[in-house]
C-alpha cells in the first residue's frame, strides 16, 4: 500500500513510488486468518481490504513473505511476521462490515477507503471503442497462437505466418513466490496491442520485466483495482495507452467479451477473446475465468482452447471441441505453490474431448517450452 497521507494517482508514475508497494503472501489457513482478522471465513474474499501490521514474532503472529516492488517487478522477497490484522471493508456489492462514517474513523480505514475510490480507470467512450475495433480489424487474423512458456503465468502471442507476434493476450510473468518456474530464456518483441484478461500480476508482470511492452496500447477490463494494479496502469498511461473495455467488441476476425462475474472478482469479470485464425479454425482464450462465468452471445465450440486458470479448479462445463482430440494448452509452471494443474480440472477437459498439452514438463515429449495452436 502507498504510504502517502493523501493518495494521488499521478504520483504512481514516479520511480520514487516503488518503495511503497509490495506483495504479501501469508502462510496460514482460512480459518486461522479469519480468527486473526476477527471476521467469519466467508468474508475472506477477493476485494476485501485489510490492515496488516508487520513486526516481530509473538504468540499470535502469522508467518509471511513480503515482495517489494523494484524496477523490473516484485523481485525482492523477505520473511516477515504479521503481528496484527484488521478487516476494513469490501469493495464489492456485499460487505460484511459496512464502512462507517463520522469523525471517529480510524486513519488506516479512512485512507484505504480513499485509495479504493480513486483506484479506477474510466471506461472508453464509444468513439474510442469504435476506433479500437477498427484498429484490431486492420491487424488481421493471426495464422496461429503461441502459448509461451513463462512458468506459472500467462503470455499468449497471436502470430503471423512468419511466427512474428501481431498482438498479445496477457503479458504475464511468475510472482516471485513462483520464481522457480521462470524460463531461462524469454524475450518478447514489441507489439502494438496487448489484451489484458484481468488485473492479476501473473498476467501483467512482463510489463515490468520488459519495459518496451508498456509502450503498447493495452486493452483492459472494467474491474475494481487495488493500488498495485492502479500503479501499473498509471505507467501505461504515461508510456503507452490504456483503453478500458466494458462491452462486447467485435472486430471481424475476433470478439472481446467481459465475463459475467462481479467487478471485484478479477478472475471472473475479465476479458475473454474468441477468434478465427486464417485457416478458419476458431479459438477461445479465457484468462482465469470459470467457464460458467462466460457470457458469449452464441454457443461457441472452439477448435483450440487455452485452459482456464493454469489448470486450476473451476465452475461450469468445459466447452466442447467440434472433433474429439482437439488440442488444449495449459499454461503452467512445474512446482508452483498452488499445485496446478489439478487432476480434477484436467480430467474434466479430457472428458469434454480435449487432448491436453502443457508448457511445463508434464505430459510433453522434449520437456517444457511454448505450445502452438494452429494453423
N, C-alpha and C positions, 0 to 999 in steps of 0.2 A: 504494500500500500504506500502511496506517496505520503510524505510527512509534512507537507506544507499546511499551514493553518487554513488557507483558502485554496481550494482545488481550482487550477486554471489549466484547461486542456492545451492551450498554446504552449505552456511550459514543458509539455511532454516531449516536444521535438528536440529539446536541448540535450546534449550529451550528459550534462550535469544531473539530469533527471534519472539516469540509470541507477544511481545508488539507492534510490527509493523503492525499487521494485525487486521482488523475489517470489519464488515458488516454494511452497511448504508442503512436504509430504509427511503426514503423521502416522506413525506405526502403532495402530490400535485397532479395536473393533468398533462396530457401530454402536453397540450397547455401551461400551466404556466411554466413547466420545459423547454420547447423549447425556450420560451421567456427569461428565466433566463440564459440559456446557449448560446443564440444568434444563434440558428440554427432552421431549419424547423422541424416540428413534425416528418416527415418521417425519419429523421436522428437518432432519438432515438430508436436504435435497438440493439439487443444483439451483443456484440463485440465492442461497442463504448467505447472509453476511454475518461474520463472526469477528469478535475481538480476541486476539491471542497475545499473551504476554510471555516473552521469551526470557528465561533466566536460568538459575542453577537448579539441579535436581533436588526434589524433595519427595515426600511420600505419595503425593498425588500427581506429580508432573508426568507428562507424556513425552516419550522419545520421538524426535522428528529430525528430518533433514531439511535444510533451507538452501536453495539455489539462488544466488544473486545474479542480477542482470548485468552482463558485460556487453562489449561492442558486438560480439557475434552470437549473443543469446544468453540463456541462463546457464552459464558454463562453469560456475564456481560453487561447490557444494560444501556445506559444513554440517556436523552433527550438533543439534541443539536440544534443549528441553523446553517444553511448553508448561509454564508454571500455572497459568490461569487462562480460562476462556469464558467468553460470554456470547450467547446468541443475540444478535442485534435485531434483524428483521429479514424478510424475504422479498425479493423484487418481483415475484410472480403474483398471480391473482389471489392466491391463498397464502396468508401469513399466519403463523402460529402464535405470534405476539405482535399485534399491530404497533407501528411506530408511534410513540406518544408525542403529544405537543406540550407546549408550556416551557417556562424558563428553567425547569429542573432537569432538562435532558442532559445526560452525560455527554461530555465533549466528544468522546470517540464515536458515540452513536449518531450524534448530530453531524459530525464530519463524514461518516460513512454514508449517511443519507444524502448529503450534499454531493459526494462523489458519484453515487448511484444515479442521481438525477442528471448529471452532465455527461455521463459515460454513454452517450448515444449519438449515433450518426443520423443525419437527416436522410430520408429516402429520396431516391432520384425522382425528379419530376417527369412528366410524360414526354416532354421533348428530349430530355436526356436519355430516357429508356428507349425511345424510338431511334435515336441516333446510335445507341449501343447495339440495338438489334441489327441495324444496317451494317455496322462495322463488323459484327460477328458473321453476318451473311457473306460479306466480302472476303473474309478469311478462307472460306470454303471448307468443304467436308474433308476430314482427315483420311489418310489412307489406312492407318492402323493406330492402335492405342498401345502405349508402352507404360506398364505399371513398374515404376522404377523401384529398385531395391534401396530404400532409405532406412532399413531396420524397422523398428517399431514406430512407424509413422506412415504418412500417405503423400505420395508425389506421383502424379499421373500426367504423362505427356500425350497430347493428340498430335500425331506426326504426319508429315507429308510422305510422298513416295521415296524420297531420299533419306528418310529417317530423321529429318530435322523437325523439331517441335514447332507447331503452329501456335499452340497455347497450352497452358497447364490447367489441370483441375486439381487443386490443392498444391501446396508447395511446402510440405512438412519436413521435419527433422525430429529425431527422438528427443524426448526430455532427458535431462542429464541422469535421471534415475534409471533410464534405459540405455545409457551410453554404451554398454557392452554390445548393443545390437547395431551400432553405426557401421556403415560400409567403409571400406578402406579408401575407395576412390569414387568420387561423385562430383561432377562439375556441370551443373545445368547451364544452358545458354540463355541469353536474354530473349524474352518473347514480348509481344505487345500486350497480351492479356493473360491474367491469372483469374480463374474462377475459384473462390474460396467456399468450400462446402459449409463450414461453420467455424466459429471463433474458438477453436481448441488449438493449443500450442503445437501439438504434434502434426497439425495440418498447415501451419504457417511459419514455423521456426526457420525454415530455409530463407525466409525474407530477412532474418538477422544474419545468418551464416553467409549468405551470398547477397550482398547489398544491391547488386545490379538488378535483382528481381523486384526491388521496391520501386524501380522506375517504370514498371509496367502499369497498366490500368488493372486494378483489382476489382472484380465483381464480387460483392459480399452480401450476405443475408441480413435481413432486418431482425436483429436479435438484441436482447439485453446483453450488455457488455460490462465486464469489470475493468478496473483501471489498467491492468496489464494489456488487455486486448485494445483498449482505447489508446494506450500509448503507441502501440504498433500502428494503429490506424492513423494516428497523427503523423507518424513518419511517412506513411504512404501519401497522405495529403500533401506533405512537404515535398516529396521527391517524385511522386507519380500522380496517380489519380485513383479515387475510390468512388464506386457507384454502388449504392445500396439498392438491391432489387427486392421489391415487396409484392410482386405479382408475376404471373406466368409471362415468360418472354420467349417468343418463337422467332427463330431466325433462319428458317428454311431447312438446313441440314441438322438442326438440333433445337431443343427447347430446354429452358431453365424453369424449374418449378420449386416452390418452397414447401418443404414437408409440413405436415399439419400439427406438429407439437406446439406447446406454449413457448412464448418468446424467451423465457428463462430456461428452457430445456434446449441447450445448444445442439445436442445430437439430433433431436427430433424436430427441430424447426429450421434445419439447414437447407442449403440449396441442393437440388437433385438435377442431374443432367441426363436427358435422353438424346441420343444422336444416331445418325445414319452415316456409315462410312462410305467411301467412294464405291465400294463393292456392292452397296445396297443393304448390307447387313447392319443390324441395329445393336446398340449397346446401352447399358444402364449403369450410371455412376451415382452412388447414393451417399458418399461420405460415411458417416457413422449413424445414419438414420435407420431406425427399425423399418422393416418392410411394411409393418402395419400402420406406419405413420405417413406413408407416401400418398400424395394426392395427385395422381396422374389423371388427366381428363378422360382417357380411354384405356382399356386393358392393354398392357404392354408386355409382350413376351420376347425379350431380347435374345439375340444370338450370342451376345457376350455380356458378362457381368463381372464387376469387381465387388466382392463380398463386403457386406456392411461391417463396420467397426472391427476391422482386423481379425475377423473370425470370432468375435465375441458373441455373447448371447444376445438375442433379440426377440421382439414380439412380432407376430404376424406371419403369414405364409410366404415362403420364398418364391419369387417369380419363376415361372417355368419357361425353359427354352423351347423353341419350335421342334428341335431334334434332341433326343437324349444323347448325352455325352458332350454337349457343348461346353466350351471352356469357361471356367470361373476362376479368377485370381484372388488370392488372399494376400494383402499387403501386411506383412507381419515380421517381427524380429525374433530370432531364436533366443530363448532365455529371458524374455521380457517379464516385468514384475507383475503383470496382470494374468499370466497364464494363458494368453492367447496363442493359437486358436483353441476354442473349446470343442471338445468331442461332439457335444450335442448340436452345436451350430454346424459343424462340418457334416454331420450325418443328415441334418435337415436339407442342406444344399444337395448332397448326393441323392437323397430320396426324391428331390424335385427334378432330378435329371441332369445335374451338372457334374462335369469332371473337374476335380479340384487341382489347382496349381498354386504354388506358394513362392513368395520372393525370398524366403529363407530356405534352409536345407531340407526341411521336411517334405518328403514325398517327391523330391526332384532328383533327376539324374544330373550330375555335374555340379551340385551344390547351389548356393544362393546366387541371386542375380535378378535382373529385370525380366519381366514376362511380357510377351507381346500378344495382343488380341487383334486378329485380322491379318490380312485382308479378308 
